[in-house]
Amino acid sequence: MRTRFLILSAIALSLALGGRRGRNKKKPPIHLNPNMDTQLKYKPYRKSEWFPDGRAMRPVVEGTVARGKLRDDDHLYTGKVNGEVVKNFPSQIQLNRATLERGKSRFNIHCAPCHSQTGDGSGLVGKRMAVKPTSVHSAYMYSQPIGHFFDVISNGIRTMPSYRHQISVEDRWLIAAYIRTLQLSQNAEAGVNP
């Protein structure tokens, strides 16, 4: 019985003394394992006494490219070759049912609010705009090469903003492919296989 009392007393005492977390202390906490939280380092957007320009965050060295960011394939990254809009998909883009479903999904998220899910330019947001969004179902849009759609998604056109930062390169190509399927679906003839 006495042993049990001593154990319970020891637990109560440790809880009373150790359970005082959150109170203000003048001494810093003890770190049994000093890690990256306590190392000397500069944080972004902070002032630096070390560098002559006073900035801790260093600018990119001119003429360098981050690993994996070399965009040397104009066809894939711009939708143009020698300044001309391309008429075919880059070899890196594989078109199949799954990728077209992905293109449909990205189109419905990013494009349908203005252009509608059918691409006729009468989406919920588009109806309220002063300048109606372009319909992808016009003779002019049917004549446009696939690179045009990629370029417009990437850089915007007229009142449409650029989506290069919101949509990945691959997804922009898949959206362009889905736009082409929307165009084909509106002009399909019964019993005819393309």
Secondary structure by P-SEA (a helix, b strand, c coil): caaaaaaaaaaaaaaaaaccccccccccccccccccccccccccccccccccccccccccccccccccccccccccccccccccccccccccccccaaaaaaaaaaaaaccccccccccccccccccccccccccccccccccccaaaaaaaaaccccccccccccccaaaaaaaaaaaaaaaaaaaccccccc
